[in-house]
Amino acid sequence: MPKHKLTPADTLSLSKSLPALKAKLDDGLDPSAQDTMGDTVLHYALRGSSSGAQEVVNFLLRMDGLDLAVSNKKGGTVLGSAVMGGNVDAAKQLLARGAKLSQTENPLYYMAHTQCGRGSYEAAKLVLEHSPLDEKRIRVALERAKEEGDKRLIALLGGAPAPRDAKKPSSTRPAQKKRAPEKLKLDKKKLGTSKARETALDAIGKWFVEALLAAGSDRKLASDVIAHAIASFYDVREAAGQERGEYAGHFFMVDAVGLGDTDRPVPWELLGKKASPKDLELWQTLFDKVEPKVR
């Protein structure tokens, strides 16, 4: 890993391991160094949920001279990352040190179509109390929150829930059994170049969204889709000389970064626009259950 030049994969790796980060800092790495997407190690660590990520957050926030105003290429700040990751304590510290959201980011919109824990709502409340968002960003997040039926976020944004549609008459036709989505087929022999691997990752993300939507609330089908998508992701990593068993959650749910710089859409965000909150919650539970078993 060259000094002061990080790929998203580098930044993600350092965000989960304090010993690895300390070693790179001792080797001259700037703690505020940005990767090719503009993220710092703190951005990633704040969005993470592992004990290692929390150790990195605590360590970095104790450092003097850390740039808390840095934004990534999408305008995402470390404060916004704290909201997205539900890191309330970090949000308090960042606000106390003068950290602000950028003029373009809207972590509350992210919350409106992604399954977030209680910490995200608490952190968002702190941010809104300290520095309210402009009307446009509030309106965009509120509209999405109403579409998703997120009552907690609607209340936080000061809006009223959308009226429920009248119940449709029940159909007398028997429900048809869901069919298993056709599995994605990757030719491992054709994953020898960076371009081919990134193309494969594009296909995996697209298939993951389409297949999960087709599986719906069928737990077995959804579990099979998740397991196959994760295994396919690991196949691509392995073709690039990377270890299996890592970063699947971040790829499908956080940033869609596989092996290098990319602007592909995050599969989980796409699902958030099309699926019901109930299905998203189910898939999140299944993903957490299935991921550790896939190798």
Backbone torsions as a table, in degrees:
resi	resn	phi	psi	omega
1	MET	NA	108.9	-176.8
2	PRO	-61.8	148.5	177.0
3	LYS	-61.0	137.3	173.4
4	HIS	61.7	15.1	176.2
5	LYS	-136.1	103.5	-173.5
6	LEU	-113.9	141.7	168.5
7	THR	-92.5	162.8	176.3
8	PRO	-55.9	-36.2	178.8
9	ALA	-65.0	-38.3	176.9
10	ASP	-61.9	-48.8	-176.9
11	THR	-62.1	-43.7	178.8
12	LEU	-61.5	-43.4	-179.7
13	SER	-61.7	-46.0	-179.6
14	LEU	-66.4	-29.4	-177.6
15	SER	-70.7	-13.4	-176.8
16	LYS	-108.3	-2.0	-175.8
17	SER	-139.7	107.8	179.6
18	LEU	-65.1	-41.6	177.3
19	PRO	-59.2	-41.3	179.8
20	ALA	-66.1	-39.5	179.3
21	LEU	-65.2	-44.9	-179.9
22	LYS	-60.7	-38.9	179.3
23	ALA	-63.2	-41.1	179.9
24	LYS	-71.0	-34.8	177.2
25	LEU	-66.4	-40.4	176.9
26	ASP	-63.9	-25.9	-179.6
27	ASP	-87.2	3.4	174.5
28	GLY	107.5	4.6	-179.9
29	LEU	-68.7	131.4	174.0
30	ASP	-70.8	124.8	-178.9
31	PRO	-61.8	-18.5	178.3
32	SER	-101.6	12.2	-178.6
33	ALA	-61.4	140.0	-179.9
34	GLN	-104.1	144.6	176.4
35	ASP	-85.4	-171.6	-174.6
36	THR	-68.1	-13.8	175.3
37	MET	-99.4	0.1	178.3
38	GLY	90.7	-1.3	179.6
39	ASP	-81.5	149.8	171.7
40	THR	-103.7	171.8	176.5
41	VAL	-59.9	-36.8	-179.4
42	LEU	-65.5	-38.0	175.6
43	HIS	-52.4	-52.3	-176.3
44	TYR	-66.9	-44.1	-177.2
45	ALA	-62.1	-38.3	179.4
46	LEU	-67.0	-29.7	178.7
47	ARG	-84.8	-11.8	-178.1
48	GLY	-82.3	167.9	-178.5
49	SER	-126.1	-1.8	-177.4
50	SER	-79.4	162.1	177.4
51	SER	-64.5	-33.8	177.8
52	GLY	-63.7	-40.8	178.6
53	ALA	-63.6	-39.3	179.7
54	GLN	-66.6	-36.6	176.5
55	GLU	-62.3	-41.8	179.4
56	VAL	-64.1	-43.7	178.4
57	VAL	-58.3	-50.1	-178.3
58	ASN	-60.7	-40.0	-179.8
59	PHE	-65.8	-48.4	-176.7
60	LEU	-66.6	-37.4	-178.4
61	LEU	-71.2	-13.1	175.5
62	ARG	-89.6	-6.3	-177.4
63	MET	-81.4	142.0	175.3
64	ASP	-83.6	146.8	174.8
65	GLY	79.7	7.3	178.7
66	LEU	-69.9	133.0	-178.7
67	ASP	-78.7	106.9	-178.8
68	LEU	-94.6	-0.3	-179.0
69	ALA	-102.2	1.0	-176.5
70	VAL	-68.6	139.5	178.4
71	SER	-121.9	147.6	175.4
72	ASN	-82.0	-176.4	-174.3
73	LYS	-66.9	-17.7	177.7
74	LYS	-98.2	8.4	179.6
75	GLY	85.4	7.1	-178.0
76	GLY	-76.1	128.8	179.8
77	THR	-101.8	172.1	176.8
78	VAL	-69.1	-31.0	177.0
79	LEU	-66.1	-42.3	176.9
80	GLY	-63.2	-36.5	177.5
81	SER	-65.1	-36.2	178.2
82	ALA	-64.0	-38.0	177.8
83	VAL	-67.1	-48.4	-178.7
84	MET	-61.6	-36.0	-179.8
85	GLY	-87.3	-2.5	179.2
86	GLY	67.5	29.7	-178.0
87	ASN	-93.7	88.0	-174.0
88	VAL	-66.1	-46.2	-178.4
89	ASP	-60.2	-41.8	179.2
90	ALA	-66.3	-39.2	179.1
91	ALA	-60.5	-41.1	178.9
92	LYS	-62.2	-45.3	-179.2
93	GLN	-65.2	-42.0	-179.3
94	LEU	-64.8	-43.3	178.6
95	LEU	-63.2	-40.4	179.7
96	ALA	-64.4	-26.4	-179.1
97	ARG	-97.1	11.0	173.3
98	GLY	89.1	10.0	179.5
99	ALA	-67.8	144.6	-179.7
100	LYS	-136.2	162.1	171.1
101	LEU	-75.6	155.0	175.3
102	SER	-76.9	173.6	-178.9
103	GLN	-76.6	-8.3	-175.7
104	THR	-115.4	-20.9	-175.3
105	GLU	-82.0	156.4	-179.7
106	ASN	-147.6	78.2	-178.5
107	PRO	-61.6	-21.9	178.7
108	LEU	-72.3	-29.8	174.3
109	TYR	-67.8	-40.4	176.3
110	TYR	-58.4	-43.8	179.8
111	MET	-62.9	-31.7	-174.7
112	ALA	-68.5	-23.2	179.6
113	HIS	-127.8	24.1	175.1
114	THR	-137.0	141.7	178.2
115	GLN	-68.0	115.2	-178.8
116	CYS	-117.1	152.1	176.6
117	GLY	-83.2	175.4	-178.4
118	ARG	-58.0	-34.8	-177.8
119	GLY	-59.2	-34.4	179.9
120	SER	-63.6	-40.9	179.5
121	TYR	-67.3	-39.6	179.0
122	GLU	-66.1	-42.8	179.0
123	ALA	-66.2	-40.6	178.6
124	ALA	-62.4	-39.4	179.0
125	LYS	-62.1	-42.0	178.0
126	LEU	-60.4	-44.3	-178.8
127	VAL	-64.5	-44.1	-178.9
128	LEU	-65.1	-37.1	179.0
129	GLU	-69.0	-33.4	-177.5
130	HIS	-81.6	-41.6	-176.3
131	SER	-151.8	89.4	-176.6
132	PRO	-57.0	146.0	176.2
133	LEU	-74.6	159.6	176.8
134	ASP	-69.8	163.7	-174.5
135	GLU	-59.5	-36.8	-178.0
136	LYS	-63.5	-47.1	-178.9
137	ARG	-68.5	-36.0	175.9
138	ILE	-62.7	-43.9	-178.1
139	ARG	-63.7	-43.9	-179.3
140	VAL	-62.4	-45.8	-179.9
141	ALA	-66.9	-38.5	-179.0
142	LEU	-66.7	-41.4	178.5
143	GLU	-60.8	-43.1	179.2
144	ARG	-67.9	-40.5	179.8
145	ALA	-61.3	-38.0	178.5
146	LYS	-68.8	-39.1	178.3
147	GLU	-62.0	-36.3	-177.1
148	GLU	-90.2	-6.9	-179.8
149	GLY	70.0	28.8	-179.1
150	ASP	-83.9	88.5	-174.8
151	LYS	-63.5	-35.3	-179.1
152	ARG	-65.0	-42.8	-179.9
153	LEU	-72.4	-36.6	177.6
154	ILE	-58.3	-46.2	179.2
155	ALA	-63.7	-39.5	-179.7
156	LEU	-63.1	-35.3	-178.7
157	LEU	-87.0	-2.9	176.1
158	GLY	79.7	24.7	-179.1
159	GLY	-110.7	167.5	177.1
160	ALA	-99.2	142.9	179.7
161	PRO	-63.4	148.9	179.1
162	ALA	-69.1	145.7	179.4
163	PRO	-63.5	143.8	179.2
164	ARG	-75.8	144.2	176.5
165	ASP	-71.7	148.9	177.1
166	ALA	-62.9	143.4	-178.7
167	LYS	-65.0	134.7	178.1
168	LYS	-80.2	145.0	178.4
169	PRO	-61.0	139.6	-178.3
170	SER	-68.7	143.7	-179.3
171	SER	-83.5	145.5	178.6
172	THR	-87.6	-7.1	-179.5
173	ARG	-75.8	136.4	179.0
174	PRO	-65.5	143.3	-179.7
175	ALA	-67.5	136.0	179.6
176	GLN	-85.7	140.1	179.3
177	LYS	-68.7	134.0	179.8
178	LYS	-67.2	144.4	178.8
179	ARG	-100.9	144.4	179.1
180	ALA	-65.3	129.6	177.7
181	PRO	-62.1	145.8	177.5
182	GLU	-64.7	131.7	-175.7
183	LYS	-70.1	146.7	176.0
184	LEU	-72.7	134.2	-178.9
185	LYS	-114.0	117.3	177.5
186	LEU	-109.1	136.0	175.8
187	ASP	-91.6	103.4	-176.1
188	LYS	-60.4	-25.8	-178.8
189	LYS	-70.0	-17.2	-177.8
190	LYS	-103.0	20.5	-178.9
191	LEU	-107.0	30.5	-174.7
192	GLY	-81.9	-12.7	-179.7
193	THR	-118.6	158.8	179.4
194	SER	-61.3	-41.3	-179.5
195	LYS	-62.6	-42.5	-179.5
196	ALA	-65.4	-38.0	-179.6
197	ARG	-69.2	-40.9	178.6
198	GLU	-66.6	-36.8	176.3
199	THR	-62.9	-40.1	178.2
200	ALA	-64.4	-39.3	178.5
201	LEU	-65.7	-37.2	174.8
202	ASP	-58.3	-45.5	-178.2
203	ALA	-66.0	-38.4	179.5
204	ILE	-64.2	-45.6	179.6
205	GLY	-61.9	-42.9	179.5
206	LYS	-64.4	-44.7	-179.4
207	TRP	-64.8	-40.7	-179.8
208	PHE	-55.6	-45.7	179.9
209	VAL	-65.4	-50.4	-177.0
210	GLU	-63.8	-41.8	-176.8
211	ALA	-70.6	-39.3	178.6
212	LEU	-67.2	-39.9	177.5
213	LEU	-62.2	-37.0	178.4
214	ALA	-70.1	-35.4	-179.7
215	ALA	-72.1	-33.4	178.1
216	GLY	58.7	-132.1	-175.5
217	SER	-90.3	7.1	176.6
218	ASP	-73.8	108.1	-172.4
219	ARG	-61.3	-42.0	-178.1
220	LYS	-67.0	-46.8	179.9
221	LEU	-62.5	-44.9	-179.3
222	ALA	-63.2	-39.8	178.3
223	SER	-63.6	-40.8	178.6
224	ASP	-64.6	-40.1	178.6
225	VAL	-62.3	-47.1	-178.3
226	ILE	-62.5	-45.3	-179.2
227	ALA	-62.6	-42.9	-179.1
228	HIS	-67.6	-39.6	179.6
229	ALA	-64.7	-43.6	179.7
230	ILE	-64.4	-44.1	179.7
231	ALA	-62.2	-39.5	178.7
232	SER	-65.6	-39.3	176.5
233	PHE	-60.9	-43.4	178.8
234	TYR	-65.8	-34.2	177.4
235	ASP	-59.9	-41.6	-179.9
236	VAL	-68.2	-43.1	177.5
237	ARG	-59.2	-44.4	-178.5
238	GLU	-62.9	-36.8	178.7
239	ALA	-64.7	-22.8	179.0
240	ALA	-96.1	8.5	179.1
241	GLY	82.1	14.9	179.3
242	GLN	-96.2	156.9	-180.0
243	GLU	-73.4	145.6	173.0
244	ARG	-76.3	166.7	173.5
245	GLY	82.2	15.6	-178.4
246	GLU	-134.8	146.5	166.8
247	TYR	71.0	8.8	179.5
248	ALA	-62.5	-43.7	-179.6
249	GLY	-60.0	-42.5	179.7
250	HIS	-67.1	-39.0	-179.3
251	PHE	-63.3	-50.9	-173.9
252	PHE	-79.9	-25.0	-171.2
253	MET	-118.3	-20.5	-171.8
254	VAL	-113.0	-56.0	-169.9
255	ASP	-138.0	-9.0	179.6
256	ALA	61.0	16.7	177.1
257	VAL	-84.2	121.5	-179.0
258	GLY	-96.6	-69.7	-175.7
259	LEU	-128.4	-10.4	-178.3
260	GLY	-164.8	-168.4	-178.7
261	ASP	-59.1	133.8	-178.8
262	THR	-159.8	156.4	174.6
263	ASP	-124.4	23.7	-179.6
264	ARG	-65.3	149.5	-180.0
265	PRO	-66.8	148.2	178.3
266	VAL	-76.7	121.3	-177.3
267	PRO	-53.2	-41.3	-177.4
268	TRP	-66.3	-33.3	177.8
269	GLU	-69.0	-37.4	176.7
270	LEU	-65.0	-40.5	177.8
271	LEU	-64.3	-36.0	-179.6
272	GLY	-62.7	-24.6	-179.7
273	LYS	-84.1	-18.2	-172.0
274	LYS	-118.9	-23.0	-174.6
275	ALA	-100.9	162.7	177.9
276	SER	-79.0	153.6	177.1
277	PRO	-56.6	-34.0	179.9
278	LYS	-64.5	-45.0	178.7
279	ASP	-66.8	-39.3	178.7
280	LEU	-60.8	-41.8	179.4
281	GLU	-64.3	-41.6	177.9
282	LEU	-62.2	-47.7	-178.0
283	TRP	-64.0	-36.3	177.4
284	GLN	-62.0	-44.7	178.7
285	THR	-61.9	-44.3	-179.6
286	LEU	-66.7	-40.3	179.4
287	PHE	-59.9	-46.8	-179.8
288	ASP	-61.9	-31.3	-178.9
289	LYS	-79.9	-39.6	-174.5
290	VAL	-80.4	-39.5	-172.5
291	GLU	-50.7	-48.2	-177.3
292	PRO	-64.2	-18.2	-176.2
293	LYS	-90.5	-12.9	-176.1
294	VAL	-91.0	129.8	178.5
295	ARG	-134.5	NA	NA
